[in-house]
Amino acid sequence: MTVLTIERLGQQGDGVAQGPIFVPLTLPGEVITGTPDGDSLSDMRIDRPSPDRVAPPCPHFRSCGGCQLQHASDPFVAQWKRDVVVTALSVHGIKTDVRPTLTSPALSRRRATFAARRTKKGAMVGFHARKSDAIIPVPSCVLLTPAVLAAQPVAEALAIAGASRKGALAVTVTDSLEGLDVAVSGGKPLDGPLRIVLAGLCETHRLARLTWEDELIGMRVPPAQRFGNAQVVPPPGTFLQATTHGQDTLTALVQEIVGPAKSVMDLFAGCGTFALPLSEIAEVHAVEGSQEMVAALDHGWRQTQGLKRVKSETRDLFRRPMLPDELAKVEAVVIDPPRAGAVAQIAELATARVPRIAHVSCNPQTFARDAATLCAAGYVLEWVQPVDQFRWSSHVELVGAFVLPHHARD
């Protein structure tokens, strides 16, 4: 047996000892023993626990792969996620006000993807085990809204009806204003008999909408989401902020950065998470690569009274970023790119000299890279706000406020 001390947490939330050796479910400062096996440790035992160690609130934590950090206190996790942002910025020599992490409450996650496998006696539903394809039943979960957690019998029925014995279904369940929005992938090809069975399940379980491999089976009522005063029906399985708390927090931060601007461009706009609330005070040009998402945004805007003009545009911003002449009259930009960031679009923003930029990111490393480009062009990163709507995971989101000083705008 080897004695090791955990020095830090890695980006996936695993403890890291000298070597490096990665040890899940450990915390910095803990003294552990175990048998080294490559870059991991077997037969691990904690000899001296950290004062930040707590009893996990979920009985499934050690077997389920959904959470990485339930063994750590809430203040520790919040500080660690803030430190992840500080470290990412420091790699590029950037110092700014990094605010304390804002964390979504328990029981607030409004979307989950259950694994559902048909068995000889019925079906098994749950989440994948840690680093495994095995399915772990989760009759209780401290992350999910009660409505999403209660959807497991739906996933079971869908597996019995349409899963092959070779693989598991991925059953994505979203809590909407009108009930559950369910999207299934990995199932049998649709035929007449299966379609009839699935339509019956949609009725029996009173689902708002059911889609099977992107094909609509039934929609009893449009599964709307609220963005500000507008209601939008997103395409099946499309991107949505993980919690209502997280969505409202990010929106408030974006509005803080945009301030009194009367013309705003929203890049990677999705279904209107930011564009529609901003249109209550400003004209907005919303740009998104998915035509279906743009259509949903536009419909939501047209069905809501009292909003200012929202121009919606379908455009691949990776291949065709908005150019400086297209940004010339914009007072503020909101940009919320995927995890890879937006190198090409950030380069054009740096040239365009837009006065204010609200940068929303789900990847501190690519955010820091983009921030370095903007700061080199004269922008000041006034503050960064970490947001944790993926509670007890290693995932970190943030919003950064970039301002171009008046002397640098010409």
Buried (B, 14 or more C-beta within 10 A) or exposed (E): EEEBBBBBBEEEBBBBBEBEBBBBBBBBBBBBBBEBEEEBBEEBEBEEBBEBBBEBEBEBBBBBBBBBBBBBBBEBBBBBBBBBBBBBBEEBEBEBEBBEBBBBEBBBBBBBBBBBBBEEEEBBBBBBBBEEEBBBEBEEBBBBBEBBBEBBEBBBBBBBBBBBEEEBBBBBBBBBBBBBBBBBBBBBEBEEEBBEBBEBBBEEBEBBBBBBBEEEBBBBBBBBBBBBBBBBBBBBBBBBBBBBBBBBBBBEBBBEBBBEBEBBBBBBBBBBBBBBBBBBBBBBBBBBBBEBBBBBBBBBBEEBEEBBEBEBBBBEBBEEBBEEEBBEEBBBBBBBBBEEBBBBBBBBBBEBBBBBBBBBBBBBBBBBBBBBBBBEBEBBBEBBBBBBBBBBBBBBBBBBBBBBEEEEEE
